[in-house]
């Protein structure tokens, strides 16, 4: 008879891991530095088992660990690995190690996909490219209260999306964009809104060397190059990006000295999530769109005549969890959990506790409510603001 064991993870954990590997194989990740996969495999106690639920987060902080424990989640899928390098010890005095130990004690496992999500076709890089090109499934939501300019609507025609060093036309049906008014820079937003995912089905080359040898993931690679058929106003792209990443109060924008934001036209955009310098360096584009660049990297870009938009690193990644990964994982996890349940039920005689565990058909995937970027934007309202205009 099966009893509590310290050498097996829960059946539901197995289903989550196999689901993530189907979506974003670890072989797609950047093996030169990354640490992806099952980072914490917690032992399974069927008598005090967790819920059949997954908590999605960008960073596994103490607050997120508390949240997973309170919710009794079975697995935390953390985009950024909480373990990058080997440990020489595991102690409660280290904040990250404390979270790992507490999760293990509660029977909660941790999986990290990181750069496998970046490289995969239809993954994070394509989602960011969709934002830049305006691949939204419906008109601007009602919570977006920007006012059209007086000069009337502006037609956005065909865009071309490719990975670095190459450009390949999209299918004809994806080329034409619906008419939408050009929005003014005076706007207010009442709540975050994210565009739905729309995979870019093209043959691509990569900013970095392409990831090859992973069956079913041909065309994988890091970074995307967006090429517009006609130059687009930078102010228009700022509006698109703001809407696409949840309408923040603001984000950094760097432009060459002597230029005015309202006068800049953009034909090409280099796209990379997170810290984009390693992917975007040397790429000849009008605009670099990424999570973060250092002071000197941004300065070098503007000196070359390029513009830069950054989003405080994880803000270039977080919306992907709610608008893409949550739905993706829920759909595949239902299939994998059914398969694992049948395998466990047929493999051995089960105790009542194990029977209850494999009979539970529930599957729940949620995004963390406590995950956030460590940086925010301070808006000064009660004091006089002084400074040089961006020009």
C-alpha positions in Angstrom: 0.0 0.0 0.0 1.2 3.5 -0.8 2.0 5.7 2.2 3.7 9.0 2.9 7.1 9.1 1.2 10.0 11.5 1.0 11.2 10.4 -2.3 8.3 11.3 -4.6 6.7 14.5 -5.6 2.9 14.8 -5.7 1.2 13.5 -8.9 -0.1 16.9 -9.6 3.4 18.3 -9.5 4.4 15.8 -12.1 1.5 17.0 -14.3 2.5 20.6 -14.0 6.2 19.9 -14.8 5.2 17.8 -17.9 2.8 20.6 -19.0 5.5 23.3 -18.7 7.9 21.2 -20.7 5.4 20.7 -23.4 4.8 24.4 -23.6 8.4 25.6 -23.2 11.0 22.8 -23.4 14.1 23.5 -21.2 16.2 22.9 -24.3 15.1 26.3 -25.6 16.7 28.1 -22.7 20.0 29.9 -22.8 22.2 27.2 -21.3 25.2 29.6 -21.0 23.8 31.1 -17.8 20.2 30.1 -17.1 18.9 27.6 -14.6 15.5 26.4 -15.8 13.3 23.5 -14.9 12.1 21.9 -11.6 14.2 23.8 -9.0 12.4 22.5 -5.9 10.7 19.1 -5.8 8.8 19.0 -2.6 7.9 15.6 -1.1 4.3 14.6 -1.2 2.2 13.8 1.9 -1.2 12.7 0.7 -2.6 13.1 4.2 -2.0 16.9 4.2 -1.8 17.4 0.5 -2.0 20.8 -1.2 -4.7 22.1 -3.6 -4.5 21.2 -7.3 -3.4 24.7 -8.0 -0.5 26.6 -9.6 0.6 30.1 -8.7 2.3 32.1 -11.5 4.8 34.8 -10.6 7.7 36.6 -12.2 9.8 36.7 -9.0 9.5 34.3 -6.0 9.8 36.7 -3.2 9.0 36.2 0.5 5.6 37.8 -0.1 4.8 35.4 -3.0 6.0 32.4 -0.9 3.6 33.6 1.9 0.8 33.8 -0.7 1.4 30.3 -2.0 1.5 28.9 1.5 -1.7 30.7 2.4 -3.4 29.5 -0.8 -2.1 25.9 -0.3 -0.9 25.8 -3.9 0.9 22.7 -5.1 3.4 24.4 -7.4 4.8 27.9 -7.9 5.8 28.6 -11.5 8.3 31.4 -11.1 9.5 32.9 -14.4 12.8 34.0 -12.9 14.8 31.2 -11.2 15.1 31.6 -7.5 18.2 29.4 -7.7 20.8 30.5 -10.2 24.0 29.0 -8.7 24.8 26.1 -6.4 24.3 26.4 -2.7 27.0 25.6 -0.2 24.4 25.7 2.6 20.7 26.2 3.1 19.9 28.4 6.1 17.0 30.5 7.4 19.2 33.5 7.6 19.2 34.0 3.9 15.9 35.4 2.6 15.7 33.4 -0.6 16.8 30.2 1.0 14.3 30.8 3.8 11.5 30.9 1.1 12.8 27.7 -0.5 12.9 25.9 2.9 9.4 27.1 3.9 7.9 26.0 0.6 9.5 22.6 0.8 8.2 22.1 4.4 4.7 22.9 3.1 5.0 20.5 0.1 5.1 23.2 -2.5 7.4 22.7 -5.5 9.0 25.4 -7.7 9.4 25.4 -11.5 11.2 28.0 -13.6 10.9 28.3 -17.4 12.8 31.7 -17.8 14.6 32.1 -21.2 12.7 29.0 -22.6 9.7 31.3 -22.7 11.7 34.1 -24.2 12.9 32.0 -27.1 9.8 30.0 -28.0 7.7 30.9 -31.0 4.5 32.4 -29.6 6.3 33.1 -26.3 7.3 36.3 -24.5 9.3 37.9 -27.3 6.4 37.5 -29.8 3.9 38.9 -27.2 6.0 42.0 -26.9 6.2 42.3 -30.7 2.4 42.0 -30.8 2.1 44.9 -28.5 4.4 47.1 -30.7 2.5 46.2 -33.9 -0.9 46.7 -32.4 -2.1 43.0 -32.5 -5.1 43.6 -30.3 -8.2 41.4 -30.7 -10.7 44.2 -30.2 -10.8 48.0 -30.1 -9.3 50.0 -27.2 -11.1 49.1 -24.0 -13.4 51.6 -22.3 -10.9 52.1 -19.5 -8.6 53.9 -22.0 -9.8 57.5 -22.1 -7.3 59.1 -24.5 -8.7 61.7 -26.8 -8.2 61.5 -30.6 -6.2 64.3 -32.2 -8.0 66.9 -34.4 -6.3 65.8 -37.6 -8.6 62.8 -37.9 -7.9 59.1 -37.9 -4.6 57.6 -38.9 -4.6 54.2 -40.7 -2.2 51.6 -39.5 -1.4 49.3 -42.4 0.7 46.2 -42.7 3.5 45.5 -40.2 6.2 42.9 -40.6 7.5 41.0 -37.6 10.7 38.9 -37.7 13.5 37.9 -35.4 16.8 39.8 -35.7 18.8 39.9 -38.9 15.9 39.0 -41.2 12.4 40.0 -42.0 9.6 37.8 -43.3 6.1 38.9 -44.2 3.2 37.7 -42.1 0.3 35.8 -43.7 -1.8 38.1 -45.9 -4.7 37.9 -43.5 -2.5 39.3 -40.7 -1.2 42.3 -42.6 -4.2 44.7 -42.6 -4.9 46.5 -39.4 -8.2 48.1 -38.6 -8.4 51.8 -38.6 -7.9 53.4 -35.2 -7.4 57.1 -34.2 -4.0 58.3 -33.3 -4.1 59.0 -29.6 -2.8 62.3 -28.0 -0.2 62.1 -25.2 -2.8 63.5 -22.7 -4.4 60.4 -21.3 -5.7 58.7 -18.1 -6.1 55.0 -17.3 -8.3 53.5 -14.7 -7.1 49.9 -14.5 -4.5 47.6 -16.1 -5.5 46.0 -19.4 -3.5 43.5 -21.3 -3.8 42.5 -25.0 -4.7 38.9 -25.7 -2.0 36.7 -27.2 -1.7 36.3 -30.9 1.2 34.1 -32.1 3.3 35.4 -35.0 3.4 32.7 -37.6 6.5 33.5 -39.7 9.8 32.1 -40.6 12.3 33.9 -38.4 16.0 34.4 -37.9 17.4 35.4 -34.5 19.1 38.3 -32.9 21.4 35.7 -31.3 22.1 32.4 -33.0 18.8 30.5 -33.4 17.9 27.7 -31.0 17.8 24.5 -33.0 17.2 20.8 -32.5 14.0 21.1 -30.5 11.3 19.3 -32.5 8.1 21.3 -32.9 9.8 24.6 -32.0 11.5 25.5 -35.3 12.1 29.2 -35.6 12.9 29.6 -31.9 15.3 32.3 -30.9 15.9 35.3 -28.7 14.6 38.8 -29.6 12.4 40.1 -32.3 12.8 42.7 -35.1 9.6 44.6 -36.0 9.6 46.4 -39.3 6.7 48.7 -40.3 5.7 49.1 -43.9 5.5 52.9 -43.2 7.2 54.8 -40.4 5.1 55.2 -37.2 5.1 58.2 -34.9 7.1 57.4 -31.7 4.2 58.9 -29.7 1.9 56.4 -31.2 4.1 53.5 -30.2 4.4 54.9 -26.7 0.6 54.7 -26.5 0.5 51.2 -27.8 3.2 50.0 -25.4 1.5 51.7 -22.4 -1.8 50.1 -23.2 -0.1 46.7 -23.9 1.8 46.5 -20.6 -1.1 47.5 -18.3 -1.2 51.3 -18.6 1.5 52.2 -16.1 1.8 55.8 -14.8 5.0 56.2 -16.7 8.2 54.5 -18.0 11.6 55.6 -19.2 12.1 56.9 -22.7 15.5 58.0 -24.1 15.8 59.9 -27.4 18.8 61.5 -29.2 19.7 65.0 -28.1 18.3 67.8 -30.3 15.2 65.7 -31.2 11.6 66.2 -30.1 9.5 63.2 -29.1 6.6 64.4 -31.2 8.7 64.6 -34.4 10.4 61.2 -34.3 9.3 58.5 -36.7 10.0 54.8 -36.1 10.4 52.2 -38.9 12.2 49.4 -37.1 12.0 48.1 -33.5 14.3 45.7 -31.7 12.4 43.8 -29.0 13.7 41.8 -26.0 12.2 41.1 -22.6 14.1 41.7 -19.3 17.7 42.9 -19.6 17.9 43.3 -23.3 21.5 44.5 -24.0 23.0 41.1 -24.7 20.3 40.5 -27.3 20.0 44.0 -28.8 23.6 45.1 -28.8 24.8 45.9 -32.3 21.2 45.8 -33.8 20.6 48.7 -36.2 17.0 49.8 -35.5 15.2 53.0 -34.7 13.9 51.9 -31.4 15.1 49.5 -28.7 12.1 48.2 -26.6 13.2 46.1 -23.6 12.9 45.7 -19.8 16.0 47.6 -18.9 19.3 48.9 -20.2 22.1 50.4 -18.1 22.9 54.2 -18.2 25.9 53.7 -20.5 24.0 51.2 -22.8 21.2 53.7 -23.2 23.6 56.6 -23.7 25.5 54.7 -26.4 22.2 54.0 -28.2 21.0 57.6 -28.2 24.4 58.8 -29.4 23.9 56.5 -32.4 20.5 58.1 -33.1 18.4 55.4 -31.6 15.5 55.7 -29.2 15.0 53.5 -26.1 11.9 52.4 -24.2 12.4 50.4 -21.0 9.8 49.2 -18.5 11.7 48.4 -15.2 12.7 44.8 -16.2 9.9 42.6 -14.9 7.2 44.9 -16.2 8.2 43.7 -19.7 7.3 40.2 -18.6 4.5 40.2 -16.0 1.6 40.8 -18.4 2.5 37.7 -20.3 1.6 35.6 -17.3 -2.0 36.8 -17.1 -2.7 37.3 -20.8 -0.9 34.2 -22.2 0.6 31.7 -19.9 -2.4 31.3 -17.5 -4.7 30.2 -20.3 -2.0 28.1 -22.0 -1.1 26.2 -18.9 -4.7 25.6 -17.8 -5.6 24.0 -21.1 -2.6 21.6 -21.3 -2.6 20.9 -17.5 -6.1 19.5 -17.7 -4.8 17.0 -20.3 -1.7 16.1 -18.3 -3.5 15.8 -15.0 -5.9 13.3 -16.6 -3.0 11.3 -17.9 -1.1 11.3 -14.6 -4.2 10.4 -12.6 -4.8 7.3 -14.8 -1.2 6.3 -14.6 -1.0 6.4 -10.8 -4.4 4.7 -10.4 -3.3 1.8 -12.7 0.2 1.4 -11.3 -0.4 0.4 -7.8 -2.8 -0.3 -5.0 -3.6 3.0 -3.3 -4.4 4.1 0.3 -7.6 6.1 0.8 -5.5 9.3 0.9 -3.9 8.5 -2.4 -7.2 7.6 -3.9 -8.6 11.0 -2.9 -5.6 12.7 -4.4 -5.9 11.1 -7.9 -9.7 11.3 -7.9 -9.6 15.1 -7.5 -10.2 16.4 -11.1 -9.8 20.1 -10.2 -7.2 22.2 -12.0 -6.6 25.9 -11.1 -3.9 28.3 -12.4 -3.8 31.8 -11.0 -1.4 34.8 -11.1 0.1 36.1 -8.0 -1.5 39.2 -6.5 1.7 40.1 -4.6 4.3 39.8 -7.4 5.6 43.2 -8.5 8.7 45.0 -9.8 10.8 46.4 -7.0 10.7 49.8 -8.7 7.7 52.1 -9.0 7.2 55.7 -10.2 6.8 58.6 -7.8 4.3 61.2 -9.0 4.9 64.5 -7.3 1.6 66.5 -7.0 1.9 68.8 -4.0 5.3 70.4 -4.9 6.4 72.6 -7.8 8.2 70.4 -10.4 11.2 71.8 -12.0 13.5 70.3 -14.7 14.7 70.5 -18.2 12.3 69.3 -20.9 13.2 66.2 -22.9 14.6 67.6 -26.1 
